[in-house]
Amino acid sequence: MTPSLNLLDPEVHEDPYAYYEELQRTARVFRVEPFGFHGVARYDDVAFVLKNPDKFSSRAMSSMLGELNPVPDARVLIATDPPVHTRLRSLVNRGFTPRSIAALEPRVREIMQDVLDRLTPGLPFDVVANVAIPLPVTVIAEMLGVPSEDQQDFKRWSDDIVKAVDGVMTDAERGSIRTSICEFQRYFSEILERRRSEPASDVLSTILRAEEEGMSLSDDDVLALSTLILVAGNETTTSLIGNALIALSRHPGELEKVRADPGLIPRLVEETLRYDNPVQCLFRQANEDVAVGDETVPAGAMVMPFFAAANRDAEHFPDPHRFDVTRNAVGHFGFGFGAHFCLGAALARLEAKVALEALLPVLDPLEIIEPVERIDSVFLRGPKRLVLQLTGVSAYPHEPAMNRGPFKQID
């Protein structure tokens, strides 16, 4: 009997890591329910899938969206293979150079300060709604040149696109998501039309100007890229911040290490990506019959490499279930691997570092007030709501800005 993993099992959803460990011991390839896909959980097998796009195609990412694909005819960066992917990536990289991301740090700190200014010391607050969502959403919106009054729509569109990828929804949800995606298409089509005629200093304008070996991006291509930036640019960072705070609250010894040496925060970010990765798995499709150990993945089969399982493979990470902020977590799959390594990895690292540097001094003690409920997703993992007590004031010097904006603290 082929081992299986049911992603809709409430116990798996709550804590999948014991299940991953069992699958690593018992199967090179297992069945993923309710989809009937093939899954791999060992580090070397996940690396094998990701390193061989000739055998495992990324077109599966578009297939998962099906009729709900926001831009079905576009060349989608996350859903293309070399050599097309290589040329697309070269174009898109123009908007995400290391220098341009590093230059954002002062603005990210300003946004984080503004987020904290809206909170009142001594009161409970939901760190997801009040911090971990508005920080990356504001950063991405500004990078794309979106007016601040429209940023609330960003999160709704992003959530609906994630639900579409998950593929498990009611007819009513499917209709609502289709409506939401149409709104997204209309909105960004208008943005792109303006940027074509009136270029600005934002990422979209940079990408629209880019050409590579005679190749440029169509409006559909840029619309698809905007979809990717929208989702990856806020969902991952939101969950990364939340997962880091949950791990620290459950490991007080590690929390004290970080309090004593804030220089450990970059390692804390990397260890969180390894220990409780926001992106648990993604999708590929076999181009041919492929042997994985003594198992064969048939041509055409959908394959799910489980990044989060590989990140706790004892063959590569000693004592993998121990959360250790001093660990050198190099080699984790927190941002994928190879050609499809996350375009926004440097931005997510920067945002998480800035957020944690600002939050930890005002969360002492760091205590979660309500039970943690996870987001409803089969491939993303993070808290839907995370209620903490704000015990101090911001570590950054600032002028107070009294509770402005749409993000409200808990009464």
N, C-alpha and C positions, 0 to 999 in steps of 0.2 A: 504493500500500500504506500503510495507516494505521500510523504509528509506535506502538511499544508499549514497556511497561516491565514486566519480569517480577520481581515482588517476592520470588520464591523463588530467583532466581539468586544463588548465593553471593557473586558479585562485587558485585552491587547491594546485598546485605545488608551486606557489609563496608564499602563506601564508595559511597553512592548519588549523591554530589554531581556527579560528572562526567556521569552519566546524566541528572540533572535539567537540567544546563546544555545538553546536546545536545537534549533535548526542548524547552527554551525556544526554541532556535534554529529548530527544524524543525516544531513543531506547536503549534497553539492547544489542540487536544484530542487526546489519545492514548488508546490502549487499555491498561488495567491488568490484567495477568495475575497469578495464575490465575483471577481473578474475572470477567474480561470486562467490567469497569466502564469508565467514561469518566474520564479524569484531566485536570487542568489544573495547570500548573506556573509560569506567569508571574504576577508580582505582581498586575497589574491584573485578571487572570482569576480568581485566587483571591479577591481582594477582591470581585469581581462576584458570585461564588457566595455568599460569606458575607454580603454586604450585601442580598441579595434572597431572604429566606425565603419570599416568595410564589411565587417561581419554583423554588427549591431547598429542599425540605423536610428538616427534621432528623429526621423519622420514620425515615429510613434507619438511624439509630443503633440503634433497636429491631429493625429488620429484620435487621441483621447478627447479633444475638444469637439470633434465631429461637427454636427450642424451648428453648434454654438461657437465655432471658431470666429473670433471677431473679424479676422481678415483672411478668408479662406484661400485667396489667390496670391497671397504675398509670399515672398521668400523670408521665412521666419528664422531668425538667427538660432534660436534654441532647437529648431526642428529641421535644420539642414545639415548635410554632411560635406566634408571636403570633396572637391576643391571650392564649391560654391560658398561653403561656410567660411573658409579661410579668407576669401575676398570680402565677404560681408563683414567679417570680424575686423578686418583691416580698416574698413570704412567707419564702423561704429566706434572703434577704439579712439578715433579723433576726439570724441566727446568725453572720454574717460581716461585720459592720460594720467600717470602718477602725479605730474606737476599740477594738473588742474584739480585733482581731488585734494591734494595737500593744501592747495590755495583756499579750499573751502573751509578749513578748520576754524578760522575766526568767525565766520558766519554760522557754522554749526553750533559753536559755543554761544553765540548771541541768541539763536533760536532756543537752545536748551535753557538758557537763563530766562528767556521770556516764558517758556513753559513752566518753569519753577515759580516764577513770579505770580502765577495765577493761583497758586496753592497757599493754604493757610497752615502754618505750623500748629501742631497739636490736634489736627483733624485727620481722620482717615481719608485716603484717596485711592482710586483705582489706577495703579501705575500704567496699565495698558491703555485705558482711555485718556488719561491725563498726561502721559509722558511718552510711552513707547509707540503710540500711534501718531500723535501730532508732530513729534520730532522728525521722523523720516518722511512723513507725508509732506510736511512743509519744505524740507530740503529738496525732495524730488519735484514737487510742484514748481519751486523756484528754478530748478535746473531746466525744466521743460517750458518755463515761461508762462505758467498758469497763474491767473489772478488769485489772490489770497481768498477772495469770497467764494471761489469755486472748489477749494481744497477738500471740503467735506464730501463732495461727490467722488473724489479720488478713492477714498477708502471703500465706499459702497461699490464702485465699479471693480475695484481690486478683489473684494470679497466674492463678488458674483463670478468673476473669471476663475477664481480658485475653485468655487463650487462646480463650475462647468468641467474643469479638469478632473475633479474627483469622480464625476460620472454617476454618482448615486444621489438621485433627487426625485421628488414627486413631479407629477405633471404641472402642478401649480407653480412649483419652484422653477421648473424649466421655462415656463412662460414668463415668469418674472425676470429671470436671468436674461432671456432673449431680449426683453424690453430694455433692461439695463445696458446690455451690450450695444444695442442700437443707439442709445443715448451717448454712450462712449464714442462710437464711431462718428456720430454727427459732430460732437464737440471737438474732437481732435482733428477731424477733417477741416473744420473752420480754422483751427489754430494753424494747421499746416498751410492752408491757403494764404493766411496772413504772413506766415514766415517766408513763403516763397517770394512774396512781393515786398515785404518789409523785414529783412533779416535783423536779428537782434544778437545779443551776446550769450544766448542760452544754448543748451546742448542740441536742441532740434535744429537751430540755424547752423551750427557747426556741422552736423551730420548731413543736412541738406546740401551744403556746399561741397562736401567731400566727394571725390572720385578716385577710383583705383583701377588702373589698367583699362581705362575706357568704360568702367562700370560705375554707375551711379544708382542711387536708390529712388525708386518710384514712391509716390505718395502712399500706396498700399504697403510698401516695404517699411516706410517710416512709421506708418500707423501701427503695423505689427510690432515694430521696435518699441514704440511708445507703450504698447500693451505690456511688453516684457519689462520695460523699465518701471512701469507703474506697479506691477505685481511684485517683481523681485526686489524693487527698490524700497518697498515698505513692509511687505509681509515678513521677509526674512529678518530684518532688523528689529521689528516689533517683537517677534518671538525670541530672538537672540537676547534682547535686554531682559525680557520676562524670565526666560530659562536660566539666565545667569543669576538673577535675584532669588529664584526658587532654590537653585543649587546652593547658593551661599547661606540661605536661611536654614537649610537642612545639614549644613556642614560648618558649624560655628568656628571650628578650629581654622578652616580655610578662610573664613571671613576675617578672623583676627589677623591672619597673615597679610591680607590685602589692606586692612586698616593700618597696620604697622608699616607697610611698604606699598603705597599707591603705585609705585613703579611696576608692580605685578599685574596691573590691570590689563595690559595687552596679553599677558599669558592667561589671565582669567578668561578673556574673550576666546582665545584659541582653545582652552580646555572646555569651555562651554560648547563650542562648536563640535568638539570631539565627543563629549560626554552626553549631551542632550541636543542633538543637531536639529535646528528648525526644519530643515529639508530632510525627511527620513528616507525618501526614495524618489526615483523618477522612472521614466519609461523609455524603452528601446524596442526595436523590432528586428528579429533575426533575418538577415538577407539570404541565409543558406542554412543547411543543417550544420550545427556547431556542437562539437564535443566539449563538455564541461566536466572534467573528471571522467567517470564512467557513465555519465548521463549525456543524452543528446537533446539539444533544443532544436526543434524542427523549424525549417524555413517558414517565415511568415509569422512565427509565434511572437507574441508580445512578452517582453522580458522586463522585470523590475529589479534593478540593482539597488540593494538596501544600504545606502551610505551609512546610516546610523548604526546598523549592525556591524559593518566593517570597522567602524570607529571604536568598537568595543571587542575586537578580535584579539584574544590574548596572545596570538602568534606575533602581533605587531605592536601591541600596547600592553606592557606588563601591568598586572593588577588592573584590568581595564574598567572594572566597575567602581574603582575608587576615584573620587573627584579630587584633583590635586592641582592647585593653582600654580605650583612651581614646576609642573610637568612640562617637558619639551614635547608638545603635541604635533610636531612636524610630521607631515604625511597624512593627516586626517582628510576625510572627504567632505568636510563641512561646506566647502564651496565647489564641490565636484572635483573633476580631474581632467587633465589633458586639454584637448581643443575646446571643450565646452566649460572650462573653468570659469566660474561666475564673473561676468563682466563688471559687476558692482562690488566685488569683494573688498577692495580698498575703501570704498565708501561705507559699506556696512561696518567694517572694522573701526573706521573713524567715528561713526555715529555711536556705536556701542561703547567705545572707549570714553568719549565725551560724556555720554549719559551716565555711565557708571561712576566716573570721576565726580560728577556733580551730585549724584543720588546718595552714594554711600555715606558722606558726612552728615546728611540730613535724615538718615534712617538708622538711628542708634538708640535702642536696639532695632535690628531688622527682624520684624515679626509679621508673618502673614496672618491676617485677621480672619479671613473666611477660607473655607475649603477651596482648593484650586480646581477649576473646571477648565478642561482643555478645549481648544478650538475644534470645530467639527470638520475634520479633514482626514483623509486616509494617507496623505503624503506630507503634510505639514504638521509640526508639533510645537505648540506654545500655549500659554494661558489665554483663555478668552477674557478673563477678569482676574486681577491680582490686587487685592486690597491690603494696603500697608498703612502704617501710622507715620505721618510726617512729624518728626521730632525736633527738627532744627530749622535753620534758615540756610539759604544757599551759600556755598563756599565762594561764589564769585561776587566781586563787588558790582553793585548795580543800583539803578534807581527803581523803586517798586512800581509795578504795573498791575493795577488792581483787577484781578479776576476777569480779564477781558477775553473775548473769543468764545467759541462754541463749546469748548471742553470744560465741563463742570465738575467740581469736586463733590465728593459724596457728602450729603448732609448728615 
